[in-house]
Each structure stands twice: as C-alpha cells, then as structure tokens.
Amino acid sequence: MTLLAYIAAALAEIAGCFGFWAWLRLGRSAVWLVPAIASLSLFAYLLTLVEVDQAGRAYAAYGGVYIVSSIAWLWLAEGVRPDRWDVSGAAICLLGAAVILWAPRTG
C-alpha cells in the first residue's frame, strides 16, 4: 500500500506542479490552475495513506520516489531521455528512501 500511495502521490504532485508550470512558463490559460490545485490537494491526501507513524519520515522517504518519478516525467512527458547522471542520482535517492522507510528501528 505504501509504495502505491507514494507513486500515486508523485503523479499527482508532478501533474499539479506542471499545471502551474504550463500557466506561468508556457503561457497557458489560468484554467490550468483548476486541475493543478485539485491534483496538489490529492497529492497531500495520498501522503496521509502511507503506513508510517511519523509524518516527517513519510515525507523524507517520499522524496526518493518523487525524484524517480520526476526523471520518468522528464523522459515520458517531456521527451528528454535521462542521462547516466540522472539515473544514478535517482537510484541513490531511491535507496535512501528505502533506508528511511524500512530500516529496523528499536524504539
């Protein structure tokens, strides 16, 4: 459930942020802000579904998933193929997120 919530949250956040990007940087209509705001609200809700007791830890681990999702967006939505540095950096971040989320804790 946690991984699905993170992936859905990343898609919602990227889509919402892109709505603002399209409005401010690409000269699109302000109407783009309506789905952007809805998408960012969905993002915030989805992070509450993560199965972890501390919000800060959920947000920190989410950062790695967001970075990987952003690199995927770069390739799939913007048509820019990630280079080895993009892929290496994203892998390091995802590993860090896994450590934060699933490290054994003693209390």
PDB file as gemmi writes it, atoms N, CA and C in Angstrom:
CRYST1    1.000    1.000    1.000  90.00  90.00  90.00 P 1                      
ATOM      1  N   MET A   1       0.822  -1.207   0.000  1.00  0.00           N  
ATOM      2  CA  MET A   1       0.000   0.000   0.000  1.00  0.00           C  
ATOM      3  C   MET A   1       0.864   1.268   0.000  1.00  0.00           C  
ATOM      4  N   THR A   2       1.957   1.223   0.779  1.00  0.00           N  
ATOM      5  CA  THR A   2       2.821   2.398   0.884  1.00  0.00           C  
ATOM      6  C   THR A   2       3.409   2.784  -0.465  1.00  0.00           C  
ATOM      7  N   LEU A   3       3.936   1.808  -1.192  1.00  0.00           N  
ATOM      8  CA  LEU A   3       4.538   2.108  -2.493  1.00  0.00           C  
ATOM      9  C   LEU A   3       3.500   2.665  -3.458  1.00  0.00           C  
ATOM     10  N   LEU A   4       2.307   2.102  -3.465  1.00  0.00           N  
ATOM     11  CA  LEU A   4       1.243   2.612  -4.338  1.00  0.00           C  
ATOM     12  C   LEU A   4       0.849   4.035  -3.969  1.00  0.00           C  
ATOM     13  N   ALA A   5       0.762   4.309  -2.675  1.00  0.00           N  
ATOM     14  CA  ALA A   5       0.426   5.669  -2.230  1.00  0.00           C  
ATOM     15  C   ALA A   5       1.500   6.654  -2.663  1.00  0.00           C  
ATOM     16  N   TYR A   6       2.770   6.252  -2.532  1.00  0.00           N  
ATOM     17  CA  TYR A   6       3.868   7.123  -2.952  1.00  0.00           C  
ATOM     18  C   TYR A   6       3.849   7.376  -4.453  1.00  0.00           C  
ATOM     19  N   ILE A   7       3.639   6.349  -5.236  1.00  0.00           N  
ATOM     20  CA  ILE A   7       3.624   6.508  -6.696  1.00  0.00           C  
ATOM     21  C   ILE A   7       2.462   7.396  -7.121  1.00  0.00           C  
ATOM     22  N   ALA A   8       1.278   7.146  -6.561  1.00  0.00           N  
ATOM     23  CA  ALA A   8       0.116   7.978  -6.888  1.00  0.00           C  
ATOM     24  C   ALA A   8       0.334   9.417  -6.443  1.00  0.00           C  
ATOM     25  N   ALA A   9       0.934   9.597  -5.265  1.00  0.00           N  
ATOM     26  CA  ALA A   9       1.213  10.950  -4.771  1.00  0.00           C  
ATOM     27  C   ALA A   9       2.196  11.666  -5.693  1.00  0.00           C  
ATOM     28  N   ALA A  10       3.204  10.954  -6.148  1.00  0.00           N  
ATOM     29  CA  ALA A  10       4.187  11.567  -7.048  1.00  0.00           C  
ATOM     30  C   ALA A  10       3.531  11.994  -8.359  1.00  0.00           C  
ATOM     31  N   LEU A  11       2.692  11.158  -8.908  1.00  0.00           N  
ATOM     32  CA  LEU A  11       1.995  11.527 -10.150  1.00  0.00           C  
ATOM     33  C   LEU A  11       1.104  12.742  -9.937  1.00  0.00           C  
ATOM     34  N   ALA A  12       0.397  12.760  -8.812  1.00  0.00           N  
ATOM     35  CA  ALA A  12      -0.483  13.890  -8.515  1.00  0.00           C  
ATOM     36  C   ALA A  12       0.322  15.174  -8.304  1.00  0.00           C  
ATOM     37  N   GLU A  13       1.442  15.072  -7.596  1.00  0.00           N  
ATOM     38  CA  GLU A  13       2.246  16.266  -7.357  1.00  0.00           C  
ATOM     39  C   GLU A  13       2.869  16.796  -8.647  1.00  0.00           C  
ATOM     40  N   ILE A  14       3.426  15.906  -9.440  1.00  0.00           N  
ATOM     41  CA  ILE A  14       4.050  16.339 -10.694  1.00  0.00           C  
ATOM     42  C   ILE A  14       3.016  16.941 -11.627  1.00  0.00           C  
ATOM     43  N   ALA A  15       1.859  16.311 -11.738  1.00  0.00           N  
ATOM     44  CA  ALA A  15       0.803  16.853 -12.595  1.00  0.00           C  
ATOM     45  C   ALA A  15       0.350  18.223 -12.106  1.00  0.00           C  
ATOM     46  N   GLY A  16       0.184  18.368 -10.788  1.00  0.00           N  
ATOM     47  CA  GLY A  16      -0.226  19.657 -10.226  1.00  0.00           C  
ATOM     48  C   GLY A  16       0.812  20.742 -10.450  1.00  0.00           C  
ATOM     49  N   CYS A  17       2.055  20.408 -10.214  1.00  0.00           N  
ATOM     50  CA  CYS A  17       3.128  21.385 -10.437  1.00  0.00           C  
ATOM     51  C   CYS A  17       3.255  21.730 -11.916  1.00  0.00           C  
ATOM     52  N   PHE A  18       3.053  20.746 -12.786  1.00  0.00           N  
ATOM     53  CA  PHE A  18       3.130  21.026 -14.218  1.00  0.00           C  
ATOM     54  C   PHE A  18       2.017  21.978 -14.648  1.00  0.00           C  
ATOM     55  N   GLY A  19       0.855  21.883 -14.004  1.00  0.00           N  
ATOM     56  CA  GLY A  19      -0.225  22.827 -14.310  1.00  0.00           C  
ATOM     57  C   GLY A  19       0.202  24.262 -14.055  1.00  0.00           C  
ATOM     58  N   PHE A  20       0.892  24.485 -12.944  1.00  0.00           N  
ATOM     59  CA  PHE A  20       1.415  25.825 -12.662  1.00  0.00           C  
ATOM     60  C   PHE A  20       2.519  26.194 -13.648  1.00  0.00           C  
ATOM     61  N   TRP A  21       3.373  25.249 -13.978  1.00  0.00           N  
ATOM     62  CA  TRP A  21       4.450  25.477 -14.947  1.00  0.00           C  
ATOM     63  C   TRP A  21       3.857  25.891 -16.295  1.00  0.00           C  
ATOM     64  N   ALA A  22       2.824  25.153 -16.711  1.00  0.00           N  
ATOM     65  CA  ALA A  22       2.200  25.450 -18.004  1.00  0.00           C  
ATOM     66  C   ALA A  22       1.615  26.862 -18.010  1.00  0.00           C  
ATOM     67  N   TRP A  23       0.990  27.249 -16.905  1.00  0.00           N  
ATOM     68  CA  TRP A  23       0.394  28.579 -16.814  1.00  0.00           C  
ATOM     69  C   TRP A  23       1.457  29.670 -16.807  1.00  0.00           C  
ATOM     70  N   LEU A  24       2.470  29.510 -15.944  1.00  0.00           N  
ATOM     71  CA  LEU A  24       3.453  30.578 -15.770  1.00  0.00           C  
ATOM     72  C   LEU A  24       4.574  30.568 -16.814  1.00  0.00           C  
ATOM     73  N   ARG A  25       5.002  29.402 -17.222  1.00  0.00           N  
ATOM     74  CA  ARG A  25       6.173  29.333 -18.101  1.00  0.00           C  
ATOM     75  C   ARG A  25       5.827  29.076 -19.562  1.00  0.00           C  
ATOM     76  N   LEU A  26       4.688  28.444 -19.808  1.00  0.00           N  
ATOM     77  CA  LEU A  26       4.322  28.110 -21.184  1.00  0.00           C  
ATOM     78  C   LEU A  26       3.208  29.006 -21.723  1.00  0.00           C  
ATOM     79  N   GLY A  27       2.746  29.934 -20.890  1.00  0.00           N  
ATOM     80  CA  GLY A  27       1.725  30.878 -21.337  1.00  0.00           C  
ATOM     81  C   GLY A  27       0.341  30.289 -21.540  1.00  0.00           C  
ATOM     82  N   ARG A  28       0.054  29.187 -20.863  1.00  0.00           N  
ATOM     83  CA  ARG A  28      -1.269  28.571 -20.975  1.00  0.00           C  
ATOM     84  C   ARG A  28      -2.284  29.348 -20.142  1.00  0.00           C  
ATOM     85  N   SER A  29      -3.527  29.075 -20.389  1.00  0.00           N  
ATOM     86  CA  SER A  29      -4.635  29.734 -19.693  1.00  0.00           C  
ATOM     87  C   SER A  29      -4.582  29.464 -18.186  1.00  0.00           C  
ATOM     88  N   ALA A  30      -5.115  30.410 -17.421  1.00  0.00           N  
ATOM     89  CA  ALA A  30      -5.215  30.237 -15.973  1.00  0.00           C  
ATOM     90  C   ALA A  30      -6.152  29.089 -15.608  1.00  0.00           C  
ATOM     91  N   VAL A  31      -6.925  28.625 -16.547  1.00  0.00           N  
ATOM     92  CA  VAL A  31      -7.801  27.468 -16.318  1.00  0.00           C  
ATOM     93  C   VAL A  31      -6.973  26.238 -15.931  1.00  0.00           C  
ATOM     94  N   TRP A  32      -5.719  26.190 -16.353  1.00  0.00           N  
ATOM     95  CA  TRP A  32      -4.828  25.088 -15.983  1.00  0.00           C  
ATOM     96  C   TRP A  32      -4.650  25.004 -14.464  1.00  0.00           C  
ATOM     97  N   LEU A  33      -4.911  26.100 -13.757  1.00  0.00           N  
ATOM     98  CA  LEU A  33      -4.735  26.101 -12.308  1.00  0.00           C  
ATOM     99  C   LEU A  33      -5.801  25.283 -11.579  1.00  0.00           C  
ATOM    100  N   VAL A  34      -6.967  25.147 -12.176  1.00  0.00           N  
ATOM    101  CA  VAL A  34      -8.045  24.395 -11.512  1.00  0.00           C  
ATOM    102  C   VAL A  34      -7.649  22.925 -11.323  1.00  0.00           C  
ATOM    103  N   PRO A  35      -7.292  22.200 -12.390  1.00  0.00           N  
ATOM    104  CA  PRO A  35      -6.859  20.823 -12.149  1.00  0.00           C  
ATOM    105  C   PRO A  35      -5.529  20.741 -11.395  1.00  0.00           C  
ATOM    106  N   ALA A  36      -4.689  21.764 -11.541  1.00  0.00           N  
ATOM    107  CA  ALA A  36      -3.414  21.767 -10.821  1.00  0.00           C  
ATOM    108  C   ALA A  36      -3.655  21.787  -9.314  1.00  0.00           C  
ATOM    109  N   ILE A  37      -4.536  22.649  -8.862  1.00  0.00           N  
ATOM    110  CA  ILE A  37      -4.833  22.742  -7.428  1.00  0.00           C  
ATOM    111  C   ILE A  37      -5.502  21.467  -6.929  1.00  0.00           C  
ATOM    112  N   ALA A  38      -6.406  20.918  -7.719  1.00  0.00           N  
ATOM    113  CA  ALA A  38      -7.059  19.660  -7.338  1.00  0.00           C  
ATOM    114  C   ALA A  38      -6.032  18.534  -7.239  1.00  0.00           C  
ATOM    115  N   SER A  39      -5.117  18.502  -8.177  1.00  0.00           N  
ATOM    116  CA  SER A  39      -4.087  17.468  -8.184  1.00  0.00           C  
ATOM    117  C   SER A  39      -3.154  17.606  -6.980  1.00  0.00           C  
ATOM    118  N   LEU A  40      -2.786  18.827  -6.628  1.00  0.00           N  
ATOM    119  CA  LEU A  40      -1.928  19.031  -5.459  1.00  0.00           C  
ATOM    120  C   LEU A  40      -2.661  18.687  -4.161  1.00  0.00           C  
ATOM    121  N   SER A  41      -3.952  18.912  -4.123  1.00  0.00           N  
ATOM    122  CA  SER A  41      -4.738  18.505  -2.951  1.00  0.00           C  
ATOM    123  C   SER A  41      -4.781  16.986  -2.837  1.00  0.00           C  
ATOM    124  N   LEU A  42      -4.947  16.312  -3.969  1.00  0.00           N  
ATOM    125  CA  LEU A  42      -4.933  14.848  -3.985  1.00  0.00           C  
ATOM    126  C   LEU A  42      -3.571  14.329  -3.512  1.00  0.00           C  
ATOM    127  N   PHE A  43      -2.510  14.968  -3.959  1.00  0.00           N  
ATOM    128  CA  PHE A  43      -1.155  14.604  -3.526  1.00  0.00           C  
ATOM    129  C   PHE A  43      -1.053  14.640  -1.997  1.00  0.00           C  
ATOM    130  N   ALA A  44      -1.493  15.718  -1.395  1.00  0.00           N  
ATOM    131  CA  ALA A  44      -1.400  15.854   0.062  1.00  0.00           C  
ATOM    132  C   ALA A  44      -2.208  14.764   0.768  1.00  0.00           C  
ATOM    133  N   TYR A  45      -3.390  14.482   0.248  1.00  0.00           N  
ATOM    134  CA  TYR A  45      -4.219  13.421   0.825  1.00  0.00           C  
ATOM    135  C   TYR A  45      -3.532  12.055   0.720  1.00  0.00           C  
ATOM    136  N   LEU A  46      -2.984  11.766  -0.451  1.00  0.00           N  
ATOM    137  CA  LEU A  46      -2.366  10.458  -0.664  1.00  0.00           C  
ATOM    138  C   LEU A  46      -1.199  10.198   0.288  1.00  0.00           C  
ATOM    139  N   LEU A  47      -0.467  11.243   0.647  1.00  0.00           N  
ATOM    140  CA  LEU A  47       0.631  11.033   1.596  1.00  0.00           C  
ATOM    141  C   LEU A  47       0.129  10.629   2.980  1.00  0.00           C  
ATOM    142  N   THR A  48      -1.119  10.949   3.304  1.00  0.00           N  
ATOM    143  CA  THR A  48      -1.653  10.534   4.605  1.00  0.00           C  
ATOM    144  C   THR A  48      -1.953   9.035   4.639  1.00  0.00           C  
ATOM    145  N   LEU A  49      -1.955   8.385   3.484  1.00  0.00           N  
ATOM    146  CA  LEU A  49      -2.249   6.951   3.419  1.00  0.00           C  
ATOM    147  C   LEU A  49      -1.012   6.076   3.648  1.00  0.00           C  
ATOM    148  N   VAL A  50       0.153   6.691   3.718  1.00  0.00           N  
ATOM    149  CA  VAL A  50       1.391   5.943   3.900  1.00  0.00           C  
ATOM    150  C   VAL A  50       1.411   5.317   5.290  1.00  0.00           C  
ATOM    151  N   GLU A  51       1.810   4.068   5.336  1.00  0.00           N  
ATOM    152  CA  GLU A  51       1.797   3.303   6.580  1.00  0.00           C  
ATOM    153  C   GLU A  51       3.073   3.537   7.388  1.00  0.00           C  
ATOM    154  N   VAL A  52       3.167   4.718   7.965  1.00  0.00           N  
ATOM    155  CA  VAL A  52       4.284   5.070   8.837  1.00  0.00           C  
ATOM    156  C   VAL A  52       3.735   5.987   9.920  1.00  0.00           C  
ATOM    157  N   ASP A  53       4.337   5.937  11.101  1.00  0.00           N  
ATOM    158  CA  ASP A  53       3.788   6.680  12.235  1.00  0.00           C  
ATOM    159  C   ASP A  53       4.155   8.157  12.271  1.00  0.00           C  
ATOM    160  N   GLN A  54       5.258   8.545  11.653  1.00  0.00           N  
ATOM    161  CA  GLN A  54       5.711   9.933  11.709  1.00  0.00           C  
ATOM    162  C   GLN A  54       5.605  10.581  10.325  1.00  0.00           C  
ATOM    163  N   ALA A  55       4.996  11.741  10.279  1.00  0.00           N  
ATOM    164  CA  ALA A  55       4.816  12.448   9.008  1.00  0.00           C  
ATOM    165  C   ALA A  55       6.158  12.794   8.377  1.00  0.00           C  
ATOM    166  N   GLY A  56       7.098  13.258   9.175  1.00  0.00           N  
ATOM    167  CA  GLY A  56       8.401  13.643   8.639  1.00  0.00           C  
ATOM    168  C   GLY A  56       9.110  12.496   7.955  1.00  0.00           C  
ATOM    169  N   ARG A  57       9.015  11.309   8.525  1.00  0.00           N  
ATOM    170  CA  ARG A  57       9.639  10.135   7.913  1.00  0.00           C  
ATOM    171  C   ARG A  57       8.915   9.773   6.619  1.00  0.00           C  
ATOM    172  N   ALA A  58       7.614   9.903   6.599  1.00  0.00           N  
ATOM    173  CA  ALA A  58       6.856   9.626   5.367  1.00  0.00           C  
ATOM    174  C   ALA A  58       7.260  10.596   4.268  1.00  0.00           C  
ATOM    175  N   TYR A  59       7.402  11.862   4.612  1.00  0.00           N  
ATOM    176  CA  TYR A  59       7.774  12.877   3.619  1.00  0.00           C  
ATOM    177  C   TYR A  59       9.200  12.675   3.127  1.00  0.00           C  
ATOM    178  N   ALA A  60      10.110  12.339   4.037  1.00  0.00           N  
ATOM    179  CA  ALA A  60      11.512  12.135   3.664  1.00  0.00           C  
ATOM    180  C   ALA A  60      11.644  10.953   2.702  1.00  0.00           C  
ATOM    181  N   ALA A  61      10.999   9.849   3.023  1.00  0.00           N  
ATOM    182  CA  ALA A  61      11.062   8.674   2.150  1.00  0.00           C  
ATOM    183  C   ALA A  61      10.383   8.964   0.809  1.00  0.00           C  
ATOM    184  N   TYR A  62       9.325   9.740   0.829  1.00  0.00           N  
ATOM    185  CA  TYR A  62       8.634  10.107  -0.406  1.00  0.00           C  
ATOM    186  C   TYR A  62       9.554  10.860  -1.362  1.00  0.00           C  
ATOM    187  N   GLY A  63      10.489  11.618  -0.829  1.00  0.00           N  
ATOM    188  CA  GLY A  63      11.399  12.398  -1.660  1.00  0.00           C  
ATOM    189  C   GLY A  63      12.101  11.559  -2.710  1.00  0.00           C  
ATOM    190  N   GLY A  64      12.546  10.363  -2.351  1.00  0.00           N  
ATOM    191  CA  GLY A  64      13.206   9.481  -3.315  1.00  0.00           C  
ATOM    192  C   GLY A  64      12.271   9.037  -4.421  1.00  0.00           C  
ATOM    193  N   VAL A  65      11.043   8.704  -4.054  1.00  0.00           N  
ATOM    194  CA  VAL A  65      10.058   8.300  -5.055  1.00  0.00           C  
ATOM    195  C   VAL A  65       9.730   9.466  -5.974  1.00  0.00           C  
ATOM    196  N   TYR A  66       9.639  10.661  -5.410  1.00  0.00           N  
ATOM    197  CA  TYR A  66       9.355  11.853  -6.215  1.00  0.00           C  
ATOM    198  C   TYR A  66      10.463  12.099  -7.232  1.00  0.00           C  
ATOM    199  N   ILE A  67      11.700  11.944  -6.819  1.00  0.00           N  
ATOM    200  CA  ILE A  67      12.817  12.176  -7.731  1.00  0.00           C  
ATOM    201  C   ILE A  67      12.791  11.178  -8.886  1.00  0.00           C  
ATOM    202  N   VAL A  68      12.577   9.911  -8.599  1.00  0.00           N  
ATOM    203  CA  VAL A  68      12.497   8.903  -9.660  1.00  0.00           C  
ATOM    204  C   VAL A  68      11.326   9.212 -10.590  1.00  0.00           C  
ATOM    205  N   SER A  69      10.197   9.599 -10.023  1.00  0.00           N  
ATOM    206  CA  SER A  69       9.018   9.939 -10.828  1.00  0.00           C  
ATOM    207  C   SER A  69       9.277  11.163 -11.702  1.00  0.00           C  
ATOM    208  N   SER A  70      10.015  12.120 -11.176  1.00  0.00           N  
ATOM    209  CA  SER A  70      10.337  13.322 -11.948  1.00  0.00           C  
ATOM    210  C   SER A  70      11.233  12.990 -13.136  1.00  0.00           C  
ATOM    211  N   ILE A  71      12.163  12.088 -12.937  1.00  0.00           N  
ATOM    212  CA  ILE A  71      13.026  11.659 -14.039  1.00  0.00           C  
ATOM    213  C   ILE A  71      12.193  10.911 -15.087  1.00  0.00           C  
ATOM    214  N   ALA A  72      11.258  10.104 -14.635  1.00  0.00           N  
ATOM    215  CA  ALA A  72      10.360   9.412 -15.577  1.00  0.00           C  
ATOM    216  C   ALA A  72       9.514  10.431 -16.340  1.00  0.00           C  
ATOM    217  N   TRP A  73       9.022  11.464 -15.654  1.00  0.00           N  
ATOM    218  CA  TRP A  73       8.254  12.533 -16.308  1.00  0.00           C  
ATOM    219  C   TRP A  73       9.102  13.225 -17.383  1.00  0.00           C  
ATOM    220  N   LEU A  74      10.353  13.510 -17.038  1.00  0.00           N  
ATOM    221  CA  LEU A  74      11.278  14.138 -17.975  1.00  0.00           C  
ATOM    222  C   LEU A  74      11.333  13.344 -19.280  1.00  0.00           C  
ATOM    223  N   TRP A  75      11.383  12.030 -19.153  1.00  0.00           N  
ATOM    224  CA  TRP A  75      11.511  11.177 -20.327  1.00  0.00           C  
ATOM    225  C   TRP A  75      10.176  10.987 -21.036  1.00  0.00           C  
ATOM    226  N   LEU A  76       9.132  10.603 -20.291  1.00  0.00           N  
ATOM    227  CA  LEU A  76       7.861  10.228 -20.903  1.00  0.00           C  
ATOM    228  C   LEU A  76       7.004  11.414 -21.328  1.00  0.00           C  
ATOM    229  N   ALA A  77       6.993  12.476 -20.536  1.00  0.00           N  
ATOM    230  CA  ALA A  77       6.120  13.613 -20.846  1.00  0.00           C  
ATOM    231  C   ALA A  77       6.842  14.710 -21.629  1.00  0.00           C  
ATOM    232  N   GLU A  78       8.140  14.884 -21.346  1.00  0.00           N  
ATOM    233  CA  GLU A  78       8.872  15.969 -21.990  1.00  0.00           C  
ATOM    234  C   GLU A  78       9.777  15.494 -23.126  1.00  0.00           C  
ATOM    235  N   GLY A  79       9.902  14.187 -23.269  1.00  0.00           N  
ATOM    236  CA  GLY A  79      10.678  13.639 -24.372  1.00  0.00           C  
ATOM    237  C   GLY A  79      12.184  13.803 -24.254  1.00  0.00           C  
ATOM    238  N   VAL A  80      12.685  14.039 -23.039  1.00  0.00           N  
ATOM    239  CA  VAL A  80      14.126  14.175 -22.820  1.00  0.00           C  
ATOM    240  C   VAL A  80      14.615  12.910 -22.130  1.00  0.00           C  
ATOM    241  N   ARG A  81      15.458  12.184 -22.832  1.00  0.00           N  
ATOM    242  CA  ARG A  81      15.967  10.926 -22.261  1.00  0.00           C  
ATOM    243  C   ARG A  81      16.951  11.226 -21.127  1.00  0.00           C  
ATOM    244  N   PRO A  82      16.731  10.626 -19.951  1.00  0.00           N  
ATOM    245  CA  PRO A  82      17.642  10.847 -18.828  1.00  0.00           C  
ATOM    246  C   PRO A  82      19.045  10.326 -19.162  1.00  0.00           C  
ATOM    247  N   ASP A  83      20.053  11.037 -18.686  1.00  0.00           N  
ATOM    248  CA  ASP A  83      21.419  10.562 -18.896  1.00  0.00           C  
ATOM    249  C   ASP A  83      21.844   9.708 -17.700  1.00  0.00           C  
ATOM    250  N   ARG A  84      23.071   9.208 -17.742  1.00  0.00           N  
ATOM    251  CA  ARG A  84      23.528   8.309 -16.681  1.00  0.00           C  
ATOM    252  C   ARG A  84      23.566   9.000 -15.328  1.00  0.00           C  
ATOM    253  N   TRP A  85      23.762  10.303 -15.313  1.00  0.00           N  
ATOM    254  CA  TRP A  85      23.802  11.040 -14.046  1.00  0.00           C  
ATOM    255  C   TRP A  85      22.409  11.169 -13.457  1.00  0.00           C  
ATOM    256  N   ASP A  86      21.417  11.373 -14.315  1.00  0.00           N  
ATOM    257  CA  ASP A  86      20.024  11.401 -13.847  1.00  0.00           C  
ATOM    258  C   ASP A  86      19.652  10.062 -13.227  1.00  0.00           C  
ATOM    259  N   VAL A  87      19.954   8.991 -13.935  1.00  0.00           N  
ATOM    260  CA  VAL A  87      19.599   7.644 -13.476  1.00  0.00           C  
ATOM    261  C   VAL A  87      20.371   7.286 -12.200  1.00  0.00           C  
ATOM    262  N   SER A  88      21.656   7.587 -12.167  1.00  0.00           N  
ATOM    263  CA  SER A  88      22.462   7.290 -10.978  1.00  0.00           C  
ATOM    264  C   SER A  88      21.963   8.062  -9.761  1.00  0.00           C  
ATOM    265  N   GLY A  89      21.710   9.338  -9.941  1.00  0.00           N  
ATOM    266  CA  GLY A  89      21.218  10.154  -8.836  1.00  0.00           C  
ATOM    267  C   GLY A  89      19.873   9.677  -8.331  1.00  0.00           C  
ATOM    268  N   ALA A  90      18.981   9.330  -9.262  1.00  0.00           N  
ATOM    269  CA  ALA A  90      17.655   8.839  -8.869  1.00  0.00           C  
ATOM    270  C   ALA A  90      17.769   7.525  -8.108  1.00  0.00           C  
ATOM    271  N   ALA A  91      18.659   6.636  -8.551  1.00  0.00           N  
ATOM    272  CA  ALA A  91      18.839   5.355  -7.858  1.00  0.00           C  
ATOM    273  C   ALA A  91      19.359   5.561  -6.443  1.00  0.00           C  
ATOM    274  N   ILE A  92      20.299   6.473  -6.278  1.00  0.00           N  
ATOM    275  CA  ILE A  92      20.829   6.773  -4.947  1.00  0.00           C  
ATOM    276  C   ILE A  92      19.714   7.305  -4.040  1.00  0.00           C  
ATOM    277  N   CYS A  93      18.900   8.198  -4.572  1.00  0.00           N  
ATOM    278  CA  CYS A  93      17.795   8.766  -3.780  1.00  0.00           C  
ATOM    279  C   CYS A  93      16.777   7.699  -3.397  1.00  0.00           C  
ATOM    280  N   LEU A  94      16.476   6.794  -4.329  1.00  0.00           N  
ATOM    281  CA  LEU A  94      15.523   5.729  -4.042  1.00  0.00           C  
ATOM    282  C   LEU A  94      16.069   4.786  -2.971  1.00  0.00           C  
ATOM    283  N   LEU A  95      17.354   4.513  -3.022  1.00  0.00           N  
ATOM    284  CA  LEU A  95      17.974   3.697  -1.986  1.00  0.00           C  
ATOM    285  C   LEU A  95      17.865   4.398  -0.630  1.00  0.00           C  
ATOM    286  N   GLY A  96      18.124   5.688  -0.614  1.00  0.00           N  
ATOM    287  CA  GLY A  96      17.985   6.455   0.626  1.00  0.00           C  
ATOM    288  C   GLY A  96      16.563   6.414   1.165  1.00  0.00           C  
ATOM    289  N   ALA A  97      15.595   6.528   0.275  1.00  0.00           N  
ATOM    290  CA  ALA A  97      14.190   6.461   0.702  1.00  0.00           C  
ATOM    291  C   ALA A  97      13.876   5.103   1.312  1.00  0.00           C  
ATOM    292  N   ALA A  98      14.398   4.046   0.721  1.00  0.00           N  
ATOM    293  CA  ALA A  98      14.156   2.687   1.255  1.00  0.00           C  
ATOM    294  C   ALA A  98      14.771   2.540   2.651  1.00  0.00           C  
ATOM    295  N   VAL A  99      15.947   3.085   2.842  1.00  0.00           N  
ATOM    296  CA  VAL A  99      16.595   3.026   4.162  1.00  0.00           C  
ATOM    297  C   VAL A  99      15.744   3.757   5.191  1.00  0.00           C  
ATOM    298  N   ILE A 100      15.288   4.943   4.832  1.00  0.00           N  
ATOM    299  CA  ILE A 100      14.465   5.739   5.769  1.00  0.00           C  
ATOM    300  C   ILE A 100      13.184   5.003   6.114  1.00  0.00           C  
ATOM    301  N   LEU A 101      12.544   4.423   5.120  1.00  0.00           N  
ATOM    302  CA  LEU A 101      11.231   3.819   5.326  1.00  0.00           C  
ATOM    303  C   LEU A 101      11.289   2.462   6.011  1.00  0.00           C  
ATOM    304  N   TRP A 102      12.248   1.628   5.623  1.00  0.00           N  
ATOM    305  CA  TRP A 102      12.229   0.231   6.079  1.00  0.00           C  
ATOM    306  C   TRP A 102      13.382  -0.158   6.981  1.00  0.00           C  
ATOM    307  N   ALA A 103      14.152   0.779   7.468  1.00  0.00           N  
ATOM    308  CA  ALA A 103      15.242   0.439   8.384  1.00  0.00           C  
ATOM    309  C   ALA A 103      14.671  -0.133   9.678  1.00  0.00           C  
ATOM    310  N   PRO A 104      15.359  -1.154  10.225  1.00  0.00           N  
ATOM    311  CA  PRO A 104      14.876  -1.686  11.520  1.00  0.00           C  
ATOM    312  C   PRO A 104      15.080  -0.647  12.613  1.00  0.00           C  
ATOM    313  N   ARG A 105      14.054  -0.418  13.355  1.00  0.00           N  
ATOM    314  CA  ARG A 105      14.118   0.578  14.431  1.00  0.00           C  
ATOM    315  C   ARG A 105      13.856  -0.122  15.765  1.00  0.00           C  
ATOM    316  N   THR A 106      14.528   0.321  16.770  1.00  0.00           N  
ATOM    317  CA  THR A 106      14.415  -0.335  18.085  1.00  0.00           C  
ATOM    318  C   THR A 106      13.565   0.440  19.070  1.00  0.00           C  
ATOM    319  N   GLY A 107      13.005   1.537  18.632  1.00  0.00           N  
ATOM    320  CA  GLY A 107      12.104   2.184  19.544  1.00  0.00           C  
ATOM    321  C   GLY A 107      12.311   3.576  19.731  1.00  0.00           C  
TER     322      GLY A 107                                                      
END                                                                             
